[in-house]
């Protein structure tokens, strides 16, 4: 974690404290969640058409060599994410 300081208005601090108390977390956690949400918004800044174009551009470019992926996709996902 990186420590940083911010200045809030009285109202912001009061509401932040209320939110933290209601959620049962620290004020810092509420702020981190808000920052994460703002970062996730950047994904939606890329227009839908551009995201579709990018996804379409990679379709068919990768091959696993497996012939039954459509039937056994859950098995292969579980296998890939197995912690051993």
N, C-alpha and C positions, 0 to 999 in steps of 0.2 A: 504494500500500500504506500501511497505517496500522501504526505500530509500537506494540506493547503488551507488557506484562510479565505473566507468570503465575508462580505458585509451584507446583511439583510435589513430590510425595513422592520420596524416593530411588528407590523401586521404579518409579514412573511415569517418572522421568527415565532410568533404566537401560533400561527396556523401550522407551521412545521412541527412544533412541539405537540400540538393536538393530534396531528396525523401520526406521529411517532407513537404517542401513547395509545391511540386507537389500534394501531397495528402491532403494538407490543415490541417495537424495535427502536433502535437509537435514531436520533435525528440524522446522523451521518448515513445510516442505512437508507433512510427515505431519500436523502440527497443523491446517493449512489444509484438508487433505482430510477430517479428522475433523469439523471445523466444518461444511464443506459437506454432509457426510453427515447431520449433525444437523439442519441447515436443511431438507434434503430430506425428512426425517421429518415435518415439519410438514404436508406435502401429505397424508400418510396420516392426519392427525388429522381431516380432514374426512371424515365418514362416507360410505361408498360410495353409499348411497342419495341423499345430498345432491349428490354429484358427478354422479350419473346425472341427477338432477332439473335441475341447472344446464346440463348438456350438452343435454338434451332441450329445455330452454327456448329455446335459440338455434337449434335445427335449423330450417332453412327460412327463416330471417330474412335471409340474405344471398344475393345473386344475382350471378353473374359475367357473365351474358348469353351465356355459351358453352354450346353444345349438346352438345359432345363430351368434356366433362371426364372422364366415367367411362372412356372409352377412351384418352384422351391425358393422363391425370393426371401421368405421369412427365415428359412433354414440358413441361407447364405448370409443374411444380415446378422442373425444370432451368432453364427460362426465368426464373422468378421469383428464383432464387438465383444466376443467372449474374452474375459480377463484372464482366462486360463486357470 
